[in-house]
């Protein structure tokens, strides 16, 4: 597999094992993506190196693998912080309203 920016891979190859004619196999790669990557579909190129029945080493035509980069979800920690700020603001507004009502009663 050919990797380019914004992707990185420690190992750019996958071993599929022995396959009989017509059999299928899935290649698994582990990729990381830069935090500044644009959320969209990318096409990484790959090829298959194999041995034929006469034990000749051959390489397939190059083909594309679609890779979808998605926007990073909002952190659970960020949601907790925003909820805490909202709760503090709500308590502050409630206390201010209570003090305002108590002053008017006097």
Phi and psi restraints in degrees (range 20) as a CNS / XPLOR table:
assign (resid 1 and name C) (resid 2 and name N)
       (resid 2 and name CA) (resid 2 and name C) 1.0 -97.7 20.0 2
assign (resid 2 and name N) (resid 2 and name CA)
       (resid 2 and name C) (resid 3 and name N) 1.0 122.8 20.0 2
assign (resid 2 and name C) (resid 3 and name N)
       (resid 3 and name CA) (resid 3 and name C) 1.0 -109.9 20.0 2
assign (resid 3 and name N) (resid 3 and name CA)
       (resid 3 and name C) (resid 4 and name N) 1.0 138.6 20.0 2
assign (resid 3 and name C) (resid 4 and name N)
       (resid 4 and name CA) (resid 4 and name C) 1.0 -135.7 20.0 2
assign (resid 4 and name N) (resid 4 and name CA)
       (resid 4 and name C) (resid 5 and name N) 1.0 169.0 20.0 2
assign (resid 4 and name C) (resid 5 and name N)
       (resid 5 and name CA) (resid 5 and name C) 1.0 -57.7 20.0 2
assign (resid 5 and name N) (resid 5 and name CA)
       (resid 5 and name C) (resid 6 and name N) 1.0 135.4 20.0 2
assign (resid 5 and name C) (resid 6 and name N)
       (resid 6 and name CA) (resid 6 and name C) 1.0 -95.6 20.0 2
assign (resid 6 and name N) (resid 6 and name CA)
       (resid 6 and name C) (resid 7 and name N) 1.0 16.4 20.0 2
assign (resid 6 and name C) (resid 7 and name N)
       (resid 7 and name CA) (resid 7 and name C) 1.0 -93.7 20.0 2
assign (resid 7 and name N) (resid 7 and name CA)
       (resid 7 and name C) (resid 8 and name N) 1.0 155.5 20.0 2
assign (resid 7 and name C) (resid 8 and name N)
       (resid 8 and name CA) (resid 8 and name C) 1.0 -140.5 20.0 2
assign (resid 8 and name N) (resid 8 and name CA)
       (resid 8 and name C) (resid 9 and name N) 1.0 147.1 20.0 2
assign (resid 8 and name C) (resid 9 and name N)
       (resid 9 and name CA) (resid 9 and name C) 1.0 -146.9 20.0 2
assign (resid 9 and name N) (resid 9 and name CA)
       (resid 9 and name C) (resid 10 and name N) 1.0 135.9 20.0 2
assign (resid 9 and name C) (resid 10 and name N)
       (resid 10 and name CA) (resid 10 and name C) 1.0 -75.3 20.0 2
assign (resid 10 and name N) (resid 10 and name CA)
       (resid 10 and name C) (resid 11 and name N) 1.0 -38.2 20.0 2
assign (resid 10 and name C) (resid 11 and name N)
       (resid 11 and name CA) (resid 11 and name C) 1.0 -127.8 20.0 2
assign (resid 11 and name N) (resid 11 and name CA)
       (resid 11 and name C) (resid 12 and name N) 1.0 118.3 20.0 2
assign (resid 11 and name C) (resid 12 and name N)
       (resid 12 and name CA) (resid 12 and name C) 1.0 -100.2 20.0 2
assign (resid 12 and name N) (resid 12 and name CA)
       (resid 12 and name C) (resid 13 and name N) 1.0 21.1 20.0 2
assign (resid 12 and name C) (resid 13 and name N)
       (resid 13 and name CA) (resid 13 and name C) 1.0 -135.1 20.0 2
assign (resid 13 and name N) (resid 13 and name CA)
       (resid 13 and name C) (resid 14 and name N) 1.0 156.8 20.0 2
assign (resid 13 and name C) (resid 14 and name N)
       (resid 14 and name CA) (resid 14 and name C) 1.0 -137.8 20.0 2
assign (resid 14 and name N) (resid 14 and name CA)
       (resid 14 and name C) (resid 15 and name N) 1.0 138.6 20.0 2
assign (resid 14 and name C) (resid 15 and name N)
       (resid 15 and name CA) (resid 15 and name C) 1.0 -95.7 20.0 2
assign (resid 15 and name N) (resid 15 and name CA)
       (resid 15 and name C) (resid 16 and name N) 1.0 125.6 20.0 2
assign (resid 15 and name C) (resid 16 and name N)
       (resid 16 and name CA) (resid 16 and name C) 1.0 -97.5 20.0 2
assign (resid 16 and name N) (resid 16 and name CA)
       (resid 16 and name C) (resid 17 and name N) 1.0 -15.6 20.0 2
assign (resid 16 and name C) (resid 17 and name N)
       (resid 17 and name CA) (resid 17 and name C) 1.0 84.1 20.0 2
assign (resid 17 and name N) (resid 17 and name CA)
       (resid 17 and name C) (resid 18 and name N) 1.0 -169.5 20.0 2
assign (resid 17 and name C) (resid 18 and name N)
       (resid 18 and name CA) (resid 18 and name C) 1.0 -83.4 20.0 2
assign (resid 18 and name N) (resid 18 and name CA)
       (resid 18 and name C) (resid 19 and name N) 1.0 129.8 20.0 2
assign (resid 18 and name C) (resid 19 and name N)
       (resid 19 and name CA) (resid 19 and name C) 1.0 -123.0 20.0 2
assign (resid 19 and name N) (resid 19 and name CA)
       (resid 19 and name C) (resid 20 and name N) 1.0 139.7 20.0 2
assign (resid 19 and name C) (resid 20 and name N)
       (resid 20 and name CA) (resid 20 and name C) 1.0 -88.0 20.0 2
assign (resid 20 and name N) (resid 20 and name CA)
       (resid 20 and name C) (resid 21 and name N) 1.0 159.6 20.0 2
assign (resid 20 and name C) (resid 21 and name N)
       (resid 21 and name CA) (resid 21 and name C) 1.0 -53.3 20.0 2
assign (resid 21 and name N) (resid 21 and name CA)
       (resid 21 and name C) (resid 22 and name N) 1.0 130.9 20.0 2
assign (resid 21 and name C) (resid 22 and name N)
       (resid 22 and name CA) (resid 22 and name C) 1.0 88.4 20.0 2
assign (resid 22 and name N) (resid 22 and name CA)
       (resid 22 and name C) (resid 23 and name N) 1.0 -12.0 20.0 2
assign (resid 22 and name C) (resid 23 and name N)
       (resid 23 and name CA) (resid 23 and name C) 1.0 -74.3 20.0 2
assign (resid 23 and name N) (resid 23 and name CA)
       (resid 23 and name C) (resid 24 and name N) 1.0 155.8 20.0 2
assign (resid 23 and name C) (resid 24 and name N)
       (resid 24 and name CA) (resid 24 and name C) 1.0 -119.8 20.0 2
assign (resid 24 and name N) (resid 24 and name CA)
       (resid 24 and name C) (resid 25 and name N) 1.0 154.6 20.0 2
assign (resid 24 and name C) (resid 25 and name N)
       (resid 25 and name CA) (resid 25 and name C) 1.0 -145.8 20.0 2
assign (resid 25 and name N) (resid 25 and name CA)
       (resid 25 and name C) (resid 26 and name N) 1.0 154.7 20.0 2
assign (resid 25 and name C) (resid 26 and name N)
       (resid 26 and name CA) (resid 26 and name C) 1.0 -110.3 20.0 2
assign (resid 26 and name N) (resid 26 and name CA)
       (resid 26 and name C) (resid 27 and name N) 1.0 126.9 20.0 2
assign (resid 26 and name C) (resid 27 and name N)
       (resid 27 and name CA) (resid 27 and name C) 1.0 -91.7 20.0 2
assign (resid 27 and name N) (resid 27 and name CA)
       (resid 27 and name C) (resid 28 and name N) 1.0 133.9 20.0 2
assign (resid 27 and name C) (resid 28 and name N)
       (resid 28 and name CA) (resid 28 and name C) 1.0 -116.8 20.0 2
assign (resid 28 and name N) (resid 28 and name CA)
       (resid 28 and name C) (resid 29 and name N) 1.0 129.2 20.0 2
assign (resid 28 and name C) (resid 29 and name N)
       (resid 29 and name CA) (resid 29 and name C) 1.0 -122.1 20.0 2
assign (resid 29 and name N) (resid 29 and name CA)
       (resid 29 and name C) (resid 30 and name N) 1.0 149.0 20.0 2
assign (resid 29 and name C) (resid 30 and name N)
       (resid 30 and name CA) (resid 30 and name C) 1.0 -110.4 20.0 2
assign (resid 30 and name N) (resid 30 and name CA)
       (resid 30 and name C) (resid 31 and name N) 1.0 118.7 20.0 2
assign (resid 30 and name C) (resid 31 and name N)
       (resid 31 and name CA) (resid 31 and name C) 1.0 -118.7 20.0 2
assign (resid 31 and name N) (resid 31 and name CA)
       (resid 31 and name C) (resid 32 and name N) 1.0 153.7 20.0 2
assign (resid 31 and name C) (resid 32 and name N)
       (resid 32 and name CA) (resid 32 and name C) 1.0 -123.0 20.0 2
assign (resid 32 and name N) (resid 32 and name CA)
       (resid 32 and name C) (resid 33 and name N) 1.0 155.6 20.0 2
assign (resid 32 and name C) (resid 33 and name N)
       (resid 33 and name CA) (resid 33 and name C) 1.0 -127.9 20.0 2
assign (resid 33 and name N) (resid 33 and name CA)
       (resid 33 and name C) (resid 34 and name N) 1.0 142.4 20.0 2
assign (resid 33 and name C) (resid 34 and name N)
       (resid 34 and name CA) (resid 34 and name C) 1.0 -61.7 20.0 2
assign (resid 34 and name N) (resid 34 and name CA)
       (resid 34 and name C) (resid 35 and name N) 1.0 143.5 20.0 2
assign (resid 34 and name C) (resid 35 and name N)
       (resid 35 and name CA) (resid 35 and name C) 1.0 -62.2 20.0 2
assign (resid 35 and name N) (resid 35 and name CA)
       (resid 35 and name C) (resid 36 and name N) 1.0 -25.4 20.0 2
assign (resid 35 and name C) (resid 36 and name N)
       (resid 36 and name CA) (resid 36 and name C) 1.0 -88.3 20.0 2
assign (resid 36 and name N) (resid 36 and name CA)
       (resid 36 and name C) (resid 37 and name N) 1.0 6.5 20.0 2
assign (resid 36 and name C) (resid 37 and name N)
       (resid 37 and name CA) (resid 37 and name C) 1.0 -65.6 20.0 2
assign (resid 37 and name N) (resid 37 and name CA)
       (resid 37 and name C) (resid 38 and name N) 1.0 144.1 20.0 2
assign (resid 37 and name C) (resid 38 and name N)
       (resid 38 and name CA) (resid 38 and name C) 1.0 -77.2 20.0 2
assign (resid 38 and name N) (resid 38 and name CA)
       (resid 38 and name C) (resid 39 and name N) 1.0 134.3 20.0 2
assign (resid 38 and name C) (resid 39 and name N)
       (resid 39 and name CA) (resid 39 and name C) 1.0 -74.2 20.0 2
assign (resid 39 and name N) (resid 39 and name CA)
       (resid 39 and name C) (resid 40 and name N) 1.0 108.2 20.0 2
assign (resid 39 and name C) (resid 40 and name N)
       (resid 40 and name CA) (resid 40 and name C) 1.0 -169.5 20.0 2
assign (resid 40 and name N) (resid 40 and name CA)
       (resid 40 and name C) (resid 41 and name N) 1.0 179.4 20.0 2
assign (resid 40 and name C) (resid 41 and name N)
       (resid 41 and name CA) (resid 41 and name C) 1.0 -92.4 20.0 2
assign (resid 41 and name N) (resid 41 and name CA)
       (resid 41 and name C) (resid 42 and name N) 1.0 130.2 20.0 2
assign (resid 41 and name C) (resid 42 and name N)
       (resid 42 and name CA) (resid 42 and name C) 1.0 -110.5 20.0 2
assign (resid 42 and name N) (resid 42 and name CA)
       (resid 42 and name C) (resid 43 and name N) 1.0 162.1 20.0 2
assign (resid 42 and name C) (resid 43 and name N)
       (resid 43 and name CA) (resid 43 and name C) 1.0 -123.2 20.0 2
assign (resid 43 and name N) (resid 43 and name CA)
       (resid 43 and name C) (resid 44 and name N) 1.0 112.5 20.0 2
assign (resid 43 and name C) (resid 44 and name N)
       (resid 44 and name CA) (resid 44 and name C) 1.0 -96.1 20.0 2
assign (resid 44 and name N) (resid 44 and name CA)
       (resid 44 and name C) (resid 45 and name N) 1.0 145.0 20.0 2
assign (resid 44 and name C) (resid 45 and name N)
       (resid 45 and name CA) (resid 45 and name C) 1.0 -98.6 20.0 2
assign (resid 45 and name N) (resid 45 and name CA)
       (resid 45 and name C) (resid 46 and name N) 1.0 149.2 20.0 2
assign (resid 45 and name C) (resid 46 and name N)
       (resid 46 and name CA) (resid 46 and name C) 1.0 -149.8 20.0 2
assign (resid 46 and name N) (resid 46 and name CA)
       (resid 46 and name C) (resid 47 and name N) 1.0 169.1 20.0 2
assign (resid 46 and name C) (resid 47 and name N)
       (resid 47 and name CA) (resid 47 and name C) 1.0 -148.3 20.0 2
assign (resid 47 and name N) (resid 47 and name CA)
       (resid 47 and name C) (resid 48 and name N) 1.0 162.7 20.0 2
assign (resid 47 and name C) (resid 48 and name N)
       (resid 48 and name CA) (resid 48 and name C) 1.0 -114.2 20.0 2
assign (resid 48 and name N) (resid 48 and name CA)
       (resid 48 and name C) (resid 49 and name N) 1.0 125.3 20.0 2
assign (resid 48 and name C) (resid 49 and name N)
       (resid 49 and name CA) (resid 49 and name C) 1.0 -98.6 20.0 2
assign (resid 49 and name N) (resid 49 and name CA)
       (resid 49 and name C) (resid 50 and name N) 1.0 130.0 20.0 2
assign (resid 49 and name C) (resid 50 and name N)
       (resid 50 and name CA) (resid 50 and name C) 1.0 -147.1 20.0 2
assign (resid 50 and name N) (resid 50 and name CA)
       (resid 50 and name C) (resid 51 and name N) 1.0 168.3 20.0 2
assign (resid 50 and name C) (resid 51 and name N)
       (resid 51 and name CA) (resid 51 and name C) 1.0 -114.8 20.0 2
assign (resid 51 and name N) (resid 51 and name CA)
       (resid 51 and name C) (resid 52 and name N) 1.0 133.7 20.0 2
assign (resid 51 and name C) (resid 52 and name N)
       (resid 52 and name CA) (resid 52 and name C) 1.0 -84.8 20.0 2
assign (resid 52 and name N) (resid 52 and name CA)
       (resid 52 and name C) (resid 53 and name N) 1.0 -174.8 20.0 2
assign (resid 52 and name C) (resid 53 and name N)
       (resid 53 and name CA) (resid 53 and name C) 1.0 -62.0 20.0 2
assign (resid 53 and name N) (resid 53 and name CA)
       (resid 53 and name C) (resid 54 and name N) 1.0 -24.7 20.0 2
assign (resid 53 and name C) (resid 54 and name N)
       (resid 54 and name CA) (resid 54 and name C) 1.0 -93.7 20.0 2
assign (resid 54 and name N) (resid 54 and name CA)
       (resid 54 and name C) (resid 55 and name N) 1.0 10.4 20.0 2
assign (resid 54 and name C) (resid 55 and name N)
       (resid 55 and name CA) (resid 55 and name C) 1.0 66.5 20.0 2
assign (resid 55 and name N) (resid 55 and name CA)
       (resid 55 and name C) (resid 56 and name N) 1.0 26.8 20.0 2
assign (resid 55 and name C) (resid 56 and name N)
       (resid 56 and name CA) (resid 56 and name C) 1.0 -83.5 20.0 2
assign (resid 56 and name N) (resid 56 and name CA)
       (resid 56 and name C) (resid 57 and name N) 1.0 136.6 20.0 2
assign (resid 56 and name C) (resid 57 and name N)
       (resid 57 and name CA) (resid 57 and name C) 1.0 -83.6 20.0 2
assign (resid 57 and name N) (resid 57 and name CA)
       (resid 57 and name C) (resid 58 and name N) 1.0 122.7 20.0 2
assign (resid 57 and name C) (resid 58 and name N)
       (resid 58 and name CA) (resid 58 and name C) 1.0 -128.8 20.0 2
assign (resid 58 and name N) (resid 58 and name CA)
       (resid 58 and name C) (resid 59 and name N) 1.0 161.2 20.0 2
assign (resid 58 and name C) (resid 59 and name N)
       (resid 59 and name CA) (resid 59 and name C) 1.0 -128.1 20.0 2
assign (resid 59 and name N) (resid 59 and name CA)
       (resid 59 and name C) (resid 60 and name N) 1.0 133.9 20.0 2
assign (resid 59 and name C) (resid 60 and name N)
       (resid 60 and name CA) (resid 60 and name C) 1.0 -72.3 20.0 2
assign (resid 60 and name N) (resid 60 and name CA)
       (resid 60 and name C) (resid 61 and name N) 1.0 172.6 20.0 2
assign (resid 60 and name C) (resid 61 and name N)
       (resid 61 and name CA) (resid 61 and name C) 1.0 -65.8 20.0 2
assign (resid 61 and name N) (resid 61 and name CA)
       (resid 61 and name C) (resid 62 and name N) 1.0 154.8 20.0 2
assign (resid 61 and name C) (resid 62 and name N)
       (resid 62 and name CA) (resid 62 and name C) 1.0 -74.1 20.0 2
assign (resid 62 and name N) (resid 62 and name CA)
       (resid 62 and name C) (resid 63 and name N) 1.0 139.5 20.0 2
assign (resid 62 and name C) (resid 63 and name N)
       (resid 63 and name CA) (resid 63 and name C) 1.0 -139.1 20.0 2
assign (resid 63 and name N) (resid 63 and name CA)
       (resid 63 and name C) (resid 64 and name N) 1.0 163.6 20.0 2
assign (resid 63 and name C) (resid 64 and name N)
       (resid 64 and name CA) (resid 64 and name C) 1.0 -96.3 20.0 2
assign (resid 64 and name N) (resid 64 and name CA)
       (resid 64 and name C) (resid 65 and name N) 1.0 145.1 20.0 2
assign (resid 64 and name C) (resid 65 and name N)
       (resid 65 and name CA) (resid 65 and name C) 1.0 -114.8 20.0 2
assign (resid 65 and name N) (resid 65 and name CA)
       (resid 65 and name C) (resid 66 and name N) 1.0 118.5 20.0 2
assign (resid 65 and name C) (resid 66 and name N)
       (resid 66 and name CA) (resid 66 and name C) 1.0 -74.4 20.0 2
assign (resid 66 and name N) (resid 66 and name CA)
       (resid 66 and name C) (resid 67 and name N) 1.0 133.2 20.0 2
assign (resid 66 and name C) (resid 67 and name N)
       (resid 67 and name CA) (resid 67 and name C) 1.0 -128.0 20.0 2
assign (resid 67 and name N) (resid 67 and name CA)
       (resid 67 and name C) (resid 68 and name N) 1.0 121.2 20.0 2
assign (resid 67 and name C) (resid 68 and name N)
       (resid 68 and name CA) (resid 68 and name C) 1.0 -96.1 20.0 2
assign (resid 68 and name N) (resid 68 and name CA)
       (resid 68 and name C) (resid 69 and name N) 1.0 120.7 20.0 2
assign (resid 68 and name C) (resid 69 and name N)
       (resid 69 and name CA) (resid 69 and name C) 1.0 -99.5 20.0 2
assign (resid 69 and name N) (resid 69 and name CA)
       (resid 69 and name C) (resid 70 and name N) 1.0 125.5 20.0 2
assign (resid 69 and name C) (resid 70 and name N)
       (resid 70 and name CA) (resid 70 and name C) 1.0 -110.0 20.0 2
assign (resid 70 and name N) (resid 70 and name CA)
       (resid 70 and name C) (resid 71 and name N) 1.0 155.6 20.0 2
assign (resid 70 and name C) (resid 71 and name N)
       (resid 71 and name CA) (resid 71 and name C) 1.0 -63.0 20.0 2
assign (resid 71 and name N) (resid 71 and name CA)
       (resid 71 and name C) (resid 72 and name N) 1.0 141.7 20.0 2
assign (resid 71 and name C) (resid 72 and name N)
       (resid 72 and name CA) (resid 72 and name C) 1.0 -67.3 20.0 2
assign (resid 72 and name N) (resid 72 and name CA)
       (resid 72 and name C) (resid 73 and name N) 1.0 129.5 20.0 2
assign (resid 72 and name C) (resid 73 and name N)
       (resid 73 and name CA) (resid 73 and name C) 1.0 -67.2 20.0 2
assign (resid 73 and name N) (resid 73 and name CA)
       (resid 73 and name C) (resid 74 and name N) 1.0 155.2 20.0 2
assign (resid 73 and name C) (resid 74 and name N)
       (resid 74 and name CA) (resid 74 and name C) 1.0 -64.4 20.0 2
assign (resid 74 and name N) (resid 74 and name CA)
       (resid 74 and name C) (resid 75 and name N) 1.0 134.1 20.0 2
assign (resid 74 and name C) (resid 75 and name N)
       (resid 75 and name CA) (resid 75 and name C) 1.0 -64.3 20.0 2
assign (resid 75 and name N) (resid 75 and name CA)
       (resid 75 and name C) (resid 76 and name N) 1.0 142.2 20.0 2
assign (resid 75 and name C) (resid 76 and name N)
       (resid 76 and name CA) (resid 76 and name C) 1.0 -61.8 20.0 2
assign (resid 76 and name N) (resid 76 and name CA)
       (resid 76 and name C) (resid 77 and name N) 1.0 -33.3 20.0 2
assign (resid 76 and name C) (resid 77 and name N)
       (resid 77 and name CA) (resid 77 and name C) 1.0 -65.5 20.0 2
assign (resid 77 and name N) (resid 77 and name CA)
       (resid 77 and name C) (resid 78 and name N) 1.0 -41.1 20.0 2
assign (resid 77 and name C) (resid 78 and name N)
       (resid 78 and name CA) (resid 78 and name C) 1.0 -62.5 20.0 2
assign (resid 78 and name N) (resid 78 and name CA)
       (resid 78 and name C) (resid 79 and name N) 1.0 -41.6 20.0 2
assign (resid 78 and name C) (resid 79 and name N)
       (resid 79 and name CA) (resid 79 and name C) 1.0 -62.2 20.0 2
assign (resid 79 and name N) (resid 79 and name CA)
       (resid 79 and name C) (resid 80 and name N) 1.0 -40.8 20.0 2
assign (resid 79 and name C) (resid 80 and name N)
       (resid 80 and name CA) (resid 80 and name C) 1.0 -63.1 20.0 2
assign (resid 80 and name N) (resid 80 and name CA)
       (resid 80 and name C) (resid 81 and name N) 1.0 -42.8 20.0 2
assign (resid 80 and name C) (resid 81 and name N)
       (resid 81 and name CA) (resid 81 and name C) 1.0 -63.7 20.0 2
assign (resid 81 and name N) (resid 81 and name CA)
       (resid 81 and name C) (resid 82 and name N) 1.0 -44.5 20.0 2
assign (resid 81 and name C) (resid 82 and name N)
       (resid 82 and name CA) (resid 82 and name C) 1.0 -64.7 20.0 2
assign (resid 82 and name N) (resid 82 and name CA)
       (resid 82 and name C) (resid 83 and name N) 1.0 -38.1 20.0 2
assign (resid 82 and name C) (resid 83 and name N)
       (resid 83 and name CA) (resid 83 and name C) 1.0 -64.9 20.0 2
assign (resid 83 and name N) (resid 83 and name CA)
       (resid 83 and name C) (resid 84 and name N) 1.0 -41.2 20.0 2
assign (resid 83 and name C) (resid 84 and name N)
       (resid 84 and name CA) (resid 84 and name C) 1.0 -64.1 20.0 2
assign (resid 84 and name N) (resid 84 and name CA)
       (resid 84 and name C) (resid 85 and name N) 1.0 -42.8 20.0 2
assign (resid 84 and name C) (resid 85 and name N)
       (resid 85 and name CA) (resid 85 and name C) 1.0 -62.4 20.0 2
assign (resid 85 and name N) (resid 85 and name CA)
       (resid 85 and name C) (resid 86 and name N) 1.0 -41.8 20.0 2
assign (resid 85 and name C) (resid 86 and name N)
       (resid 86 and name CA) (resid 86 and name C) 1.0 -62.9 20.0 2
assign (resid 86 and name N) (resid 86 and name CA)
       (resid 86 and name C) (resid 87 and name N) 1.0 -41.0 20.0 2
assign (resid 86 and name C) (resid 87 and name N)
       (resid 87 and name CA) (resid 87 and name C) 1.0 -65.8 20.0 2
assign (resid 87 and name N) (resid 87 and name CA)
       (resid 87 and name C) (resid 88 and name N) 1.0 -43.4 20.0 2
assign (resid 87 and name C) (resid 88 and name N)
       (resid 88 and name CA) (resid 88 and name C) 1.0 -62.6 20.0 2
assign (resid 88 and name N) (resid 88 and name CA)
       (resid 88 and name C) (resid 89 and name N) 1.0 -42.4 20.0 2
assign (resid 88 and name C) (resid 89 and name N)
       (resid 89 and name CA) (resid 89 and name C) 1.0 -63.1 20.0 2
assign (resid 89 and name N) (resid 89 and name CA)
       (resid 89 and name C) (resid 90 and name N) 1.0 -41.6 20.0 2
assign (resid 89 and name C) (resid 90 and name N)
       (resid 90 and name CA) (resid 90 and name C) 1.0 -62.9 20.0 2
assign (resid 90 and name N) (resid 90 and name CA)
       (resid 90 and name C) (resid 91 and name N) 1.0 -43.7 20.0 2
assign (resid 90 and name C) (resid 91 and name N)
       (resid 91 and name CA) (resid 91 and name C) 1.0 -64.5 20.0 2
assign (resid 91 and name N) (resid 91 and name CA)
       (resid 91 and name C) (resid 92 and name N) 1.0 -41.5 20.0 2
assign (resid 91 and name C) (resid 92 and name N)
       (resid 92 and name CA) (resid 92 and name C) 1.0 -63.0 20.0 2
assign (resid 92 and name N) (resid 92 and name CA)
       (resid 92 and name C) (resid 93 and name N) 1.0 -42.5 20.0 2
assign (resid 92 and name C) (resid 93 and name N)
       (resid 93 and name CA) (resid 93 and name C) 1.0 -65.8 20.0 2
assign (resid 93 and name N) (resid 93 and name CA)
       (resid 93 and name C) (resid 94 and name N) 1.0 -41.8 20.0 2
assign (resid 93 and name C) (resid 94 and name N)
       (resid 94 and name CA) (resid 94 and name C) 1.0 -62.8 20.0 2
assign (resid 94 and name N) (resid 94 and name CA)
       (resid 94 and name C) (resid 95 and name N) 1.0 -42.3 20.0 2
assign (resid 94 and name C) (resid 95 and name N)
       (resid 95 and name CA) (resid 95 and name C) 1.0 -66.2 20.0 2
assign (resid 95 and name N) (resid 95 and name CA)
       (resid 95 and name C) (resid 96 and name N) 1.0 -41.1 20.0 2
assign (resid 95 and name C) (resid 96 and name N)
       (resid 96 and name CA) (resid 96 and name C) 1.0 -62.7 20.0 2
assign (resid 96 and name N) (resid 96 and name CA)
       (resid 96 and name C) (resid 97 and name N) 1.0 -42.6 20.0 2
assign (resid 96 and name C) (resid 97 and name N)
       (resid 97 and name CA) (resid 97 and name C) 1.0 -63.2 20.0 2
assign (resid 97 and name N) (resid 97 and name CA)
       (resid 97 and name C) (resid 98 and name N) 1.0 -43.1 20.0 2
assign (resid 97 and name C) (resid 98 and name N)
       (resid 98 and name CA) (resid 98 and name C) 1.0 -61.1 20.0 2
assign (resid 98 and name N) (resid 98 and name CA)
       (resid 98 and name C) (resid 99 and name N) 1.0 -45.2 20.0 2
assign (resid 98 and name C) (resid 99 and name N)
       (resid 99 and name CA) (resid 99 and name C) 1.0 -64.7 20.0 2
assign (resid 99 and name N) (resid 99 and name CA)
       (resid 99 and name C) (resid 100 and name N) 1.0 -38.1 20.0 2
assign (resid 99 and name C) (resid 100 and name N)
       (resid 100 and name CA) (resid 100 and name C) 1.0 -63.7 20.0 2
assign (resid 100 and name N) (resid 100 and name CA)
       (resid 100 and name C) (resid 101 and name N) 1.0 -44.2 20.0 2
assign (resid 100 and name C) (resid 101 and name N)
       (resid 101 and name CA) (resid 101 and name C) 1.0 -65.3 20.0 2
assign (resid 101 and name N) (resid 101 and name CA)
       (resid 101 and name C) (resid 102 and name N) 1.0 -41.7 20.0 2
assign (resid 101 and name C) (resid 102 and name N)
       (resid 102 and name CA) (resid 102 and name C) 1.0 -65.6 20.0 2
assign (resid 102 and name N) (resid 102 and name CA)
       (resid 102 and name C) (resid 103 and name N) 1.0 -37.2 20.0 2
assign (resid 102 and name C) (resid 103 and name N)
       (resid 103 and name CA) (resid 103 and name C) 1.0 -65.7 20.0 2
assign (resid 103 and name N) (resid 103 and name CA)
       (resid 103 and name C) (resid 104 and name N) 1.0 -38.8 20.0 2
assign (resid 103 and name C) (resid 104 and name N)
       (resid 104 and name CA) (resid 104 and name C) 1.0 -67.7 20.0 2
assign (resid 104 and name N) (resid 104 and name CA)
       (resid 104 and name C) (resid 105 and name N) 1.0 -30.8 20.0 2
assign (resid 104 and name C) (resid 105 and name N)
       (resid 105 and name CA) (resid 105 and name C) 1.0 -70.5 20.0 2
assign (resid 105 and name N) (resid 105 and name CA)
       (resid 105 and name C) (resid 106 and name N) 1.0 -27.2 20.0 2
